[in-house]
Amino acid sequence: MSGFAGFALDRAFGHPRGLLGALGGALMACGNAAAERQVVRLARLTGAEQVLVIGPGPGIGLLAAGERADRVVAIEPSQRMRHAAERRCAALRNVTVLDGTAEATGQPDASFDVVLSVNNIQLWPDRTAALAELRRVLRPGGVLLLSTHERWLPGGRAGLHADVRTAGFVEVQTWAWQPPSRGTTQAQTRATRP
Ligand SMILES: C[S@@+](CC[C@H](N)C(=O)[O-])C[C@H]1O[C@@H](n2cnc3c(N)ncnc32)[C@H](O)[C@@H]1O
């Protein structure tokens, strides 16, 4: 999409900034909540895990992860979304929200048990670099969970599956998930770092 519509969508949802970013954040907190919470459920957190959340936006899944894990670090390039996520998780002492991207998290090697990303794969400028970065920060045996709007996903489900395998993950599973009430079909992948 190009022109003003593309600009407005990017300001609201892709790279949230200003008033459009605030509006986008409010809409995402509502429209994406089911997918955000479902991905946290898929992670089967027990309270002991170190979790990295990529692109939490307004922080619905981040809050759910923070309530179920030992420690959660969120990496979010939008200042407006970092503030929204911090406000949502203010009561949780184990959640930290940092500036960064999927391609450059700034986190140490092998420092997380689980990495979660909802509705931002399509925004990564270099998917190969991002998957290499997420593999680097996962410990051996750690789990990667990706989910995004299938209709916005370049290469579709098959392309995502292939890219995750090429990045060196194993036990890669990819499927479609339909949120129960609102929201579009999600392409989801679960994989393990060997
Ligand atoms: C469509 S929103 C989704 C937010 C939230 N996960 C949800 O589902 O409601 C995309 C988010 O990804 C962030 N983002 C954009 N580019 C990114 C990148 N390269 N790495 C990580 N996050 C990114 C945006 O700032 C935005 O908060």
The ligand as an SDF file (V2000), in Angstrom:
LIG
                    3D

 27 29  0  0  0  0  0  0  0  0999 V2000
    1.1630   -4.2330   14.6230 C   0  0  0  0  0  0  0  0  0  0  0  0
    2.0350   -3.8230   16.1080 S   0  0  0  0  0  0  0  0  0  0  0  0
    1.6970   -5.2790   17.1070 C   0  0  0  0  0  0  0  0  0  0  0  0
    1.8290   -5.0300   18.5620 C   0  0  0  0  0  0  0  0  0  0  0  0
    1.3730   -6.1950   19.4560 C   0  0  0  0  0  0  0  0  0  0  0  0
    2.3040   -7.2880   19.4340 N   0  0  0  0  0  0  0  0  0  0  0  0
    0.0000   -6.6530   19.0630 C   0  0  0  0  0  0  0  0  0  0  0  0
   -0.1410   -7.7080   18.4630 O   0  0  0  0  0  0  0  0  0  0  0  0
   -0.9360   -5.9160   19.3480 O   0  0  0  0  0  0  0  0  0  0  0  0
    3.7090   -4.0380   15.6450 C   0  0  0  0  0  0  0  0  0  0  0  0
    4.7080   -3.6640   16.7340 C   0  0  0  0  0  0  0  0  0  0  0  0
    6.0150   -4.0880   16.3050 O   0  0  0  0  0  0  0  0  0  0  0  0
    6.9350   -3.0450   16.5280 C   0  0  0  0  0  0  0  0  0  0  0  0
    8.0220   -3.1760   15.5430 N   0  0  0  0  0  0  0  0  0  0  0  0
    8.1770   -2.5590   14.3440 C   0  0  0  0  0  0  0  0  0  0  0  0
    9.3110   -2.9420   13.7660 N   0  0  0  0  0  0  0  0  0  0  0  0
    9.9060   -3.8350   14.5870 C   0  0  0  0  0  0  0  0  0  0  0  0
   11.1240   -4.5800   14.5510 C   0  0  0  0  0  0  0  0  0  0  0  0
   11.9620   -4.5000   13.5090 N   0  0  0  0  0  0  0  0  0  0  0  0
   11.4310   -5.3670   15.6010 N   0  0  0  0  0  0  0  0  0  0  0  0
   10.5860   -5.4530   16.6600 C   0  0  0  0  0  0  0  0  0  0  0  0
    9.4180   -4.7810   16.7560 N   0  0  0  0  0  0  0  0  0  0  0  0
    9.0830   -3.9910   15.7400 C   0  0  0  0  0  0  0  0  0  0  0  0
    6.1190   -1.7690   16.3750 C   0  0  0  0  0  0  0  0  0  0  0  0
    6.7280   -0.6750   17.0340 O   0  0  0  0  0  0  0  0  0  0  0  0
    4.7790   -2.1770   16.9750 C   0  0  0  0  0  0  0  0  0  0  0  0
    4.7070   -1.9300   18.3500 O   0  0  0  0  0  0  0  0  0  0  0  0
  1  2  1  0
  2  3  1  0
  2 10  1  0
  3  4  1  0
  4  5  1  0
  5  6  1  0
  5  7  1  0
  7  8  2  0
  7  9  1  0
 10 11  1  0
 11 12  1  0
 11 26  1  0
 12 13  1  0
 13 14  1  0
 13 24  1  0
 14 15  1  0
 14 23  1  0
 15 16  2  0
 16 17  1  0
 17 18  1  0
 17 23  2  0
 18 19  1  0
 18 20  2  0
 20 21  1  0
 21 22  2  0
 22 23  1  0
 24 25  1  0
 24 26  1  0
 26 27  1  0
M  CHG  2   2   1   9  -1
M  END
$$$$
